[in-house]
Amino acid sequence: MELSKTIKRLRTEKGWSQEMLAEHAFVSRQTVSNWETEKSYPDVHSLLILSDIFGVSLDELIKGDVEIMKDTIKNEDAGRLKKVQWLGVLEMFALIFGVTLLVECGGGIGTILGCLLAGILSVCIFMTFRELEQIKKDNDIQTYREVLAFLNGETLDDIEKEKEMENRNTQKRLLTFVAILSGTILIISAVVAILQFMHL
């Protein structure tokens, strides 16, 4: 990304150390170092502060990065991210159906194995969703979306509202998914119970 070089160049032109820039930008020296070494990308607020500090427009500051941002967002669902998302879904199915079947059909040993499997799969699901967030963070996807939205004329308030709506929609989808799975489990459990009762 070009921004890392631009920040370093503009900072050097002012004769500032990373620590001095950090003070002016209200961040830590480590944050400035991360920007300059491409370990992280500044959020919209920091970009606006940097733009003001250096006396350049936001367009000038991130010149060359916009196309990379667009490509990164466009490819967000590809590759590793998509695989990890599917892994999370499969783990949830295994947790719900595998544990239910073990507990319902396995007797005492099935209950013990079901509890053990539930614990293991819960940890796996937690790690999978943590990995998803790490992928997004590594690619600075959320920051890129916010920067592009700002460049397209949206205010910071609009960006925050959009982020909140996205979070709510994700929660609704998750609740719907859980409700459908729970209903399916209840139906399967009822069928298994009826079949066991009929065999008695």
ABEGO torsion letter per residue (X at the ends): XAAAAAAAAAAAAAGBBAAAAAAAAGBBAAAAAAAAAGABBBBAAAAAAAAAAAGBBAAAAABGAAAAAAAAAAAAABEAAAAAAAAAAAAAAAAAAAAAAAAAAAEAAAAAAAAAAAAAAAAAAAAAAAAAAAAAAAAGAAAAAAAAAAAAGBBAAAAAAAAAAAAAAAAAAAAAAAAAAAAAAAAAAAAAAAAAAAAX
